[in-house]
Amino acid sequence: MTDTRPLAAKIALVTGGSRGLGRNTAVHLARRGAGVILTYNTHREEAAAVAAEIKAIGPEAVALRLDTGEITCFEAFAGQVRATLRETWGRERLDFLVNNAGAGLIAPFADTTEAMFDQLMNVHLKGVFFLTQTLLPLIGDGGRVVNLSSGLTRSTQPGAAAYATMKAGVETLTRYLAKELGARGIAVNVVAPGAIATDFAGGAVRDNPAYSRAIATATALGRVGVPDDVGPMITALLSEENRWINGQRIEVSGGENL
């Protein structure tokens, strides 16, 4: 019987897939039929649980360790991906790359050290640039890349100057990738979530009631975001129905700080 799920026979690689938005995206991709390679850095057990959840849904899933801030490990990681594709799916290419992995580091501009700046740059900008470059031979023609940015590139919040600077760079990189990879039919877009209730940045949005209320007040739809507001949107963006969306910044914030 033919599988009629929209993303059946597709394979996605989601970085930072053990928790938060990455986990939610990986699970929603699986619900629409896609196989998933998800990465984790330190949360091995959580990543294994996500892989098991995806397998229970139906598609295959493999969790691989990756520190997206360690550029020197990318070639070896690409080799793992290549072997995983062959051993698990009998395939040579991915269909989708979701550059989601990241870490929050909030500090006033005057107190941001070079070490803090470099940590954010390595994970959020340099890592995205060179991981995508390294994996490019493994992404099939007609594939899709989704990069994750932030609503903080449009509106400002004290303490996020370095983080938002990196995300602004990712947004510019996305447009260049869309232009340069278009000859291979690869569409590249950037999704910019607003404030989402996860453990990101110490769980500030999820665990600080006063902060959550302030965000809800500043949001047109009157609440903070949750992972289920973002993962399904990324999944839909990767579907064939949205094949003509390319080089775009799409904010998913419920109308935050309009």
Phi, psi and omega in degrees: 000132180289135177281120184265003177295138191302330183248016176302143181074005174263153178231130181242144169249122181242114178281148182064043187270006183275340186213168168055224184293326178296315178299313182299318179296316180300316181293318180292325174299318179296322180297336177263009170107354185279141167284153188224131162257120179243146180249156175218162175253297182245344187264069185296315183294320178297319179297319178297323179294321178294316178300319179294321178297318179295318179297325177294329177291322179149308182290165174281153178211142178225135177255127179237143179280138177204127169263107186288354175267357180253087187298329183294344180268359188292323181296317178295321178297317178301324176296322176295319179297315180301315180294321179296317179300317182290314187286325186267322186241351184065034185238162177250347188224150168275162171256323187227141170236124177246108180274087186254331190304139179186173178216142178272136176219103186255127177202144176303150180308315184294339183254001181283120181273165177298324179296318176299313181301313182294323178299314179294318181297316183297320183279312192270337184237298180299319179297315179297317181301306189276335174292315177299317178299316182292322183275352185306319178296343181264357178265123183292153173303140183082009180282188182222144171234132173238123175258149179258129175244219184200149172298345181286354172279343179258318177242156188253149175219123180307135180102349185249018185301312182291315180301312182294327177299317178295318181293326175297323176296321178296322179295319177293316178303321181301317180296319179294319178297319179301320180290314187282332181265358181300330180296337177263006180073018181268120178268139182230124179227165179235131178254129183244094178290151168278204179289123185239140181281085174227189176273008178299140180055043178075015179073027186302315182290322183285322194252352181253101185302320181295318179294318179298317179297321179296319178294316179301320179295327182273002184249131185302325181273002166077022177204169172278161179279159175233160182306325179292352173278342189248311182306313178296328180292317178298317178301315179296323180296330181278351184282163183296332180298337183250028184296340185264003174271122186206137177071025187250148169263120181243114180272135180237085190224002183069013182084046180281132177053050178289000000 
